[in-house]
Amino acid sequence: MSPDIVIVGAGPAGLCLARALSGHGLSIVVLERQAEQALAEPAFDGREIALTHGSQALLERLGLWQRLPTEDVAVLRDAQVFNGPSLFALKIRAEQAGAERLGHLVANQAIRRAAYQAASECADVQLLCETGVRAIEQNQGEMKLVLQDGQVLQPRLLVAADSRFSETRRQLGIGAQLKDFGKTMLVCRMQHEHDHQQVAWEWFGYGQTLALLPLNGRQSSVVLTLPPREIERLQQLDAAIFAREMERRFERRLGAMQLVSSHHAYPLVGAYARRMVGNRCALLGDAAVGMHPVTAHGFNFGLTGVQLLSDTLLVAQGKRQDIGAGAPLAHYERQLRLATWPLYQATNLLVELYTSDHLPARLLRGAGLRVAQGLLPLRKGIARHLTARG
Ligand SMILES: Cc1cc2nc3c(=O)[nH]c(=O)nc-3n(C[C@H](O)[C@H](O)[C@H](O)COP(=O)(O)OP(=O)(O)OC[C@H]3O[C@@H](n4cnc5c(N)ncnc54)[C@H](O)[C@@H]3O)c2cc1C
């Protein structure tokens, strides 16, 4: 079979790309290792994805936003950052950018379901599940993929969108700068006594990092970052004891708390690919840029990649150029690096500074928040970045 494009990974990034390229005379195959049922009805995975206005606009154009159930979409009005036991908070307000909200929080499960529905409607997109690429052969400008069942595909372009630990990236011989933060993030939904007023909290405590993402009603996604052994201990706790521990960790700022979902743990490893493209191939989503979740930009960057790669390929296709040729792919690489590298680096620096419990770091981070709070243009800049529609 010789499709125009093969995408490995039917995660939100891979499926959004398939949808964005559909309807332009290209044949697209998406390969996924999971069963189709797991894509059609994805399990709750604890992730609540903060989406910027720009990401929302793209999801609307791709026909995903309209498919999200209202109960799975919550308003993210403002955000505040605390340091240590201090009650002082750096506040980022939507109104600083003349907007009503900084963005929305959407359950990853709902995004995945909507992405599957949107892609499976496309006649030019073929989904092959419970399979993967056994071998890749690249010869004189040609790409040959041997699948696990022995099937052979010869696409004009291969897109790897198979997560930050991408096997396809490896098979293509593309390295990545991996950053292991040595911590694990635990996420779950909790009900609480006091109102969150649709404000997200990031709280860099000493010895732990806590975040609270406001959902609908008096529920929030609780995000706790600790060394892996401590997270394992918490996962063993009975729900009531777990809730008491969370109340204590949040210093009862939200009053009584109750666990209302399963909890999920993610080891914190960042990834930035050394090259975004190669001979007839490109990387997308977490396979290209796997962010630390603290700045909530992983999928937002995945969507930036979808926009950049689909625009580039469709322009090449419109001019009857080879979509797997070097020039369009080099353009995609330049644009993606420009859009992602500064925040990737800034995020890693922020994590280093705000999770270090050494005295100089503690003092510097407290001072940093106060300086940032005094810099209205900086806070306005962040708010504008989050609320810009594209
Ligand atoms: C706790 C947490 C909170 C987050 N919060 C935010 C947030 O607030 N905002 C934000 O923008 N982002 C956030 N993110 C990041 C976001 O979840 C990811 O960026 C996004 O899910 C990546 O999508 P993807 O499609 O690139 O990869 P994935 O979601 O990892 O999907 C990859 C797909 O490829 C398949 N696959 C893997 N290997 C193979 C293979 N070899 N062959 C075939 N198929 C394969 C997998 O089964 C999967 O379906 C968060 C992440 C975490 C962990």
The ligand as an SDF file (V2000), in Angstrom:
LIG
                    3D

 53 58  0  0  0  0  0  0  0  0999 V2000
   -0.5510   15.1170   34.3330 C   0  0  0  0  0  0  0  0  0  0  0  0
   -0.5110   15.8200   33.0070 C   0  0  0  0  0  0  0  0  0  0  0  0
   -1.1440   17.0250   32.8460 C   0  0  0  0  0  0  0  0  0  0  0  0
   -1.0980   17.6910   31.6250 C   0  0  0  0  0  0  0  0  0  0  0  0
   -1.7110   18.9060   31.5100 N   0  0  0  0  0  0  0  0  0  0  0  0
   -1.6510   19.5760   30.3340 C   0  0  0  0  0  0  0  0  0  0  0  0
   -2.2790   20.8570   30.1960 C   0  0  0  0  0  0  0  0  0  0  0  0
   -2.8650   21.3900   31.1430 O   0  0  0  0  0  0  0  0  0  0  0  0
   -2.2020   21.4960   29.0000 N   0  0  0  0  0  0  0  0  0  0  0  0
   -1.5570   20.9360   27.9310 C   0  0  0  0  0  0  0  0  0  0  0  0
   -1.5320   21.5550   26.8620 O   0  0  0  0  0  0  0  0  0  0  0  0
   -0.9800   19.7290   28.0280 N   0  0  0  0  0  0  0  0  0  0  0  0
   -0.9970   19.0390   29.1940 C   0  0  0  0  0  0  0  0  0  0  0  0
   -0.4030   17.8040   29.3030 N   0  0  0  0  0  0  0  0  0  0  0  0
    0.2720   17.2290   28.1270 C   0  0  0  0  0  0  0  0  0  0  0  0
   -0.6780   16.4720   27.1890 C   0  0  0  0  0  0  0  0  0  0  0  0
   -1.3870   15.4920   27.9020 O   0  0  0  0  0  0  0  0  0  0  0  0
    0.1730   15.8390   26.0860 C   0  0  0  0  0  0  0  0  0  0  0  0
    0.9660   16.8450   25.4790 O   0  0  0  0  0  0  0  0  0  0  0  0
   -0.6780   15.1820   24.9920 C   0  0  0  0  0  0  0  0  0  0  0  0
   -1.4990   14.1750   25.5180 O   0  0  0  0  0  0  0  0  0  0  0  0
    0.2510   14.5580   23.9470 C   0  0  0  0  0  0  0  0  0  0  0  0
   -0.4950   14.0300   22.8900 O   0  0  0  0  0  0  0  0  0  0  0  0
    0.2170   13.1000   21.8240 P   0  0  0  0  0  0  0  0  0  0  0  0
   -0.8600   12.7110   20.8670 O   0  0  0  0  0  0  0  0  0  0  0  0
    1.4450   13.7500   21.2940 O   0  0  0  0  0  0  0  0  0  0  0  0
    0.7610   11.8440   22.6280 O   0  0  0  0  0  0  0  0  0  0  0  0
   -0.0090   10.7640   23.5180 P   0  0  0  0  0  0  0  0  0  0  0  0
   -1.2200   11.3320   24.1730 O   0  0  0  0  0  0  0  0  0  0  0  0
    1.0440   10.1510   24.3750 O   0  0  0  0  0  0  0  0  0  0  0  0
   -0.5220    9.6830   22.4530 O   0  0  0  0  0  0  0  0  0  0  0  0
    0.3800    8.8430   21.7680 C   0  0  0  0  0  0  0  0  0  0  0  0
   -0.4120    7.7090   21.0990 C   0  0  0  0  0  0  0  0  0  0  0  0
    0.5100    6.8670   20.3940 O   0  0  0  0  0  0  0  0  0  0  0  0
    0.2460    5.5000   20.6990 C   0  0  0  0  0  0  0  0  0  0  0  0
    1.5310    4.8060   20.5710 N   0  0  0  0  0  0  0  0  0  0  0  0
    2.6090    4.8830   21.3770 C   0  0  0  0  0  0  0  0  0  0  0  0
    3.6210    4.1600   20.8860 N   0  0  0  0  0  0  0  0  0  0  0  0
    3.1660    3.5990   19.7410 C   0  0  0  0  0  0  0  0  0  0  0  0
    3.7610    2.7610   18.7560 C   0  0  0  0  0  0  0  0  0  0  0  0
    5.0230    2.3880   18.8670 N   0  0  0  0  0  0  0  0  0  0  0  0
    3.0230    2.3820   17.6940 N   0  0  0  0  0  0  0  0  0  0  0  0
    1.7200    2.7920   17.5700 C   0  0  0  0  0  0  0  0  0  0  0  0
    1.1090    3.5970   18.4510 N   0  0  0  0  0  0  0  0  0  0  0  0
    1.8280    4.0040   19.5210 C   0  0  0  0  0  0  0  0  0  0  0  0
   -0.2960    5.5350   22.1190 C   0  0  0  0  0  0  0  0  0  0  0  0
   -1.0620    4.3770   22.4010 O   0  0  0  0  0  0  0  0  0  0  0  0
   -1.1380    6.8120   22.0890 C   0  0  0  0  0  0  0  0  0  0  0  0
   -2.4450    6.5590   21.6190 O   0  0  0  0  0  0  0  0  0  0  0  0
   -0.4080   17.1240   30.5250 C   0  0  0  0  0  0  0  0  0  0  0  0
    0.2370   15.8950   30.6760 C   0  0  0  0  0  0  0  0  0  0  0  0
    0.1980   15.2470   31.9210 C   0  0  0  0  0  0  0  0  0  0  0  0
    0.9140   13.9270   32.0690 C   0  0  0  0  0  0  0  0  0  0  0  0
  1  2  1  0
  2  3  1  0
  2 52  2  0
  3  4  2  0
  4  5  1  0
  4 50  1  0
  5  6  2  0
  6  7  1  0
  6 13  1  0
  7  8  2  0
  7  9  1  0
  9 10  1  0
 10 11  2  0
 10 12  1  0
 12 13  2  0
 13 14  1  0
 14 15  1  0
 14 50  1  0
 15 16  1  0
 16 17  1  0
 16 18  1  0
 18 19  1  0
 18 20  1  0
 20 21  1  0
 20 22  1  0
 22 23  1  0
 23 24  1  0
 24 25  2  0
 24 26  1  0
 24 27  1  0
 27 28  1  0
 28 29  2  0
 28 30  1  0
 28 31  1  0
 31 32  1  0
 32 33  1  0
 33 34  1  0
 33 48  1  0
 34 35  1  0
 35 36  1  0
 35 46  1  0
 36 37  1  0
 36 45  1  0
 37 38  2  0
 38 39  1  0
 39 40  1  0
 39 45  2  0
 40 41  1  0
 40 42  2  0
 42 43  1  0
 43 44  2  0
 44 45  1  0
 46 47  1  0
 46 48  1  0
 48 49  1  0
 50 51  2  0
 51 52  1  0
 52 53  1  0
M  END
$$$$
